[in-house]
Amino acid sequence: MSDQAQRSRSLREIELEVEAEGREWTRRRLEERLQQEADRDGKVFPPQRAKSPASSDRMDGAKHGRRGT
């Protein structure tokens, strides 16, 4: 075994590792549940943004000398 594998880890290192595993498990579980709901409702997950038609009279910041911040 390498020195790294034999070295005992601190309680903080173990805590951080377990918390990261828990967050990943929770994220996957949430994704599964949301997908189940979307499948049940016949909707797409993740939701798609609605495409709005471009407006010809829209105020365009670049056209009017304004820059986005």
Backbone as CSV, one residue per row, in Angstrom:
resi,resn,N_x,N_y,N_z,CA_x,CA_y,CA_z,C_x,C_y,C_z
1,MET,0.827,-1.189,0.000,0.000,0.000,0.000,0.869,1.251,0.000
2,SER,0.385,2.314,-0.597,1.145,3.557,-0.622,1.019,4.271,0.715
3,ASP,1.907,5.224,0.949,1.858,6.000,2.193,0.550,6.757,2.308
4,GLN,0.045,7.251,1.175,-1.216,8.011,1.177,-2.379,7.118,1.627
5,ALA,-2.414,5.879,1.156,-3.507,4.978,1.511,-3.422,4.549,2.973
6,GLN,-2.195,4.463,3.514,-2.016,4.023,4.892,-2.246,5.153,5.893
7,ARG,-2.082,6.392,5.448,-2.238,7.539,6.345,-3.674,7.617,6.846
8,SER,-3.829,7.771,8.146,-5.188,7.903,8.662,-5.693,9.310,8.367
9,ARG,-6.943,9.383,7.978,-7.526,10.673,7.619,-8.152,11.326,8.833
10,SER,-8.177,12.646,8.813,-8.791,13.367,9.924,-10.304,13.214,9.846
11,LEU,-10.937,13.452,10.966,-12.400,13.385,10.993,-12.994,14.415,10.039
12,ARG,-12.353,15.565,9.901,-12.835,16.606,8.998,-12.783,16.137,7.542
13,GLU,-11.697,15.459,7.159,-11.580,14.937,5.796,-12.676,13.920,5.507
14,ILE,-12.932,13.056,6.474,-13.986,12.042,6.311,-15.346,12.729,6.221
15,GLU,-15.563,13.720,7.072,-16.832,14.459,7.068,-17.069,15.120,5.709
16,LEU,-16.051,15.785,5.169,-16.189,16.450,3.876,-16.488,15.459,2.761
17,GLU,-15.819,14.305,2.801,-16.051,13.279,1.784,-17.489,12.755,1.842
18,VAL,-17.956,12.469,3.043,-19.316,11.937,3.205,-20.355,12.982,2.827
19,GLU,-20.115,14.250,3.166,-21.051,15.308,2.785,-21.128,15.441,1.263
20,ALA,-19.987,15.352,0.588,-19.978,15.432,-0.878,-20.750,14.263,-1.481
21,GLU,-20.561,13.069,-0.934,-21.305,11.906,-1.413,-22.800,12.104,-1.199
22,GLY,-23.157,12.675,-0.059,-24.566,12.919,0.239,-25.185,13.926,-0.707
23,ARG,-24.439,14.993,-1.030,-24.954,15.987,-1.972,-25.173,15.378,-3.349
24,GLU,-24.224,14.552,-3.782,-24.353,13.914,-5.094,-25.537,12.946,-5.105
25,TRP,-25.726,12.180,-4.036,-26.862,11.259,-3.949,-28.169,12.050,-4.000
26,THR,-28.216,13.145,-3.249,-29.426,13.967,-3.209,-29.715,14.570,-4.582
27,ARG,-28.676,15.065,-5.272,-28.855,15.640,-6.593,-29.412,14.613,-7.566
28,ARG,-28.866,13.401,-7.546,-29.350,12.339,-8.437,-30.783,11.945,-8.107
29,ARG,-31.068,11.833,-6.830,-32.427,11.456,-6.410,-33.433,12.515,-6.830
30,LEU,-33.084,13.771,-6.654,-33.966,14.857,-7.066,-34.190,14.824,-8.569
31,GLU,-33.124,14.617,-9.327,-33.250,14.527,-10.783,-34.185,13.386,-11.178
32,GLU,-34.042,12.235,-10.518,-34.916,11.092,-10.815,-36.370,11.419,-10.515
33,ARG,-36.611,12.027,-9.360,-37.999,12.352,-8.977,-38.612,13.373,-9.918
34,LEU,-37.829,14.383,-10.289,-38.344,15.388,-11.212,-38.628,14.773,-12.572
35,GLN,-37.763,13.857,-13.011,-37.985,13.205,-14.294,-39.241,12.340,-14.245
36,GLN,-39.469,11.654,-13.123,-40.691,10.860,-12.974,-41.923,11.738,-13.096
37,GLU,-41.898,12.891,-12.456,-43.034,13.815,-12.535,-43.214,14.324,-13.963
38,ALA,-42.119,14.655,-14.621,-42.208,15.136,-15.993,-42.763,14.045,-16.904
39,ASP,-42.314,12.803,-16.706,-42.831,11.689,-17.503,-44.318,11.486,-17.248
40,ARG,-44.715,11.596,-16.005,-46.123,11.410,-15.642,-46.992,12.478,-16.292
41,ASP,-46.486,13.704,-16.319,-47.249,14.813,-16.891,-47.046,14.949,-18.397
42,GLY,-46.125,14.153,-18.951,-45.858,14.226,-20.378,-45.078,15.462,-20.783
43,LYS,-44.325,16.021,-19.852,-43.550,17.226,-20.142,-42.074,16.879,-20.230
44,VAL,-41.296,17.810,-20.735,-39.865,17.618,-20.914,-39.131,18.099,-19.671
45,PHE,-38.133,17.328,-19.233,-37.264,17.751,-18.146,-35.833,17.628,-18.618
46,PRO,-35.009,18.593,-18.450,-35.311,19.899,-17.876,-36.154,20.719,-18.827
47,PRO,-36.928,21.645,-18.278,-37.837,22.433,-19.110,-37.088,23.200,-20.197
48,GLN,-37.694,23.286,-21.355,-37.134,24.053,-22.461,-37.657,25.481,-22.359
49,ARG,-36.800,26.442,-22.651,-37.253,27.836,-22.666,-38.150,28.059,-23.876
50,ALA,-39.201,28.796,-23.651,-40.090,29.136,-24.751,-39.386,30.139,-25.641
51,LYS,-39.417,29.899,-26.929,-38.781,30.823,-27.867,-39.795,31.883,-28.240
52,SER,-39.456,33.132,-27.940,-40.359,34.217,-28.273,-39.982,34.773,-29.640
53,PRO,-40.971,35.165,-30.407,-40.670,35.728,-31.726,-39.910,37.045,-31.572
54,ALA,-38.954,37.287,-32.447,-38.194,38.539,-32.404,-39.110,39.681,-32.793
55,SER,-39.003,40.756,-32.066,-39.840,41.916,-32.332,-39.041,42.940,-33.138
56,SER,-39.602,43.429,-34.218,-38.887,44.376,-35.066,-38.782,45.742,-34.413
57,ASP,-39.703,46.066,-33.494,-39.668,47.381,-32.859,-39.061,47.317,-31.452
58,ARG,-38.324,46.264,-31.168,-37.698,46.088,-29.868,-36.606,47.137,-29.696
59,MET,-36.476,47.649,-28.487,-35.417,48.601,-28.183,-34.119,47.830,-28.052
60,ASP,-33.213,48.030,-28.948,-31.932,47.347,-28.939,-30.889,48.282,-28.345
61,GLY,-30.283,47.873,-27.213,-29.311,48.713,-26.523,-28.156,49.118,-27.413
62,ALA,-27.613,48.204,-28.213,-26.479,48.523,-29.076,-26.889,49.529,-30.150
63,LYS,-28.099,49.387,-30.632,-28.599,50.281,-31.674,-28.717,51.707,-31.157
64,HIS,-28.998,51.842,-29.858,-29.224,53.161,-29.268,-28.023,53.629,-28.451
65,GLY,-26.856,53.048,-28.677,-25.639,53.512,-28.029,-25.464,53.075,-26.599
66,ARG,-26.259,52.128,-26.123,-26.112,51.610,-24.742,-25.403,50.280,-24.784
67,ARG,-24.577,50.087,-23.780,-23.885,48.803,-23.666,-24.427,48.073,-22.455
68,GLY,-24.509,46.738,-22.564,-24.964,45.930,-21.442,-23.940,45.936,-20.318
69,THR,-24.411,45.822,-19.100,-23.501,45.773,-17.951,-23.541,44.440,-17.312
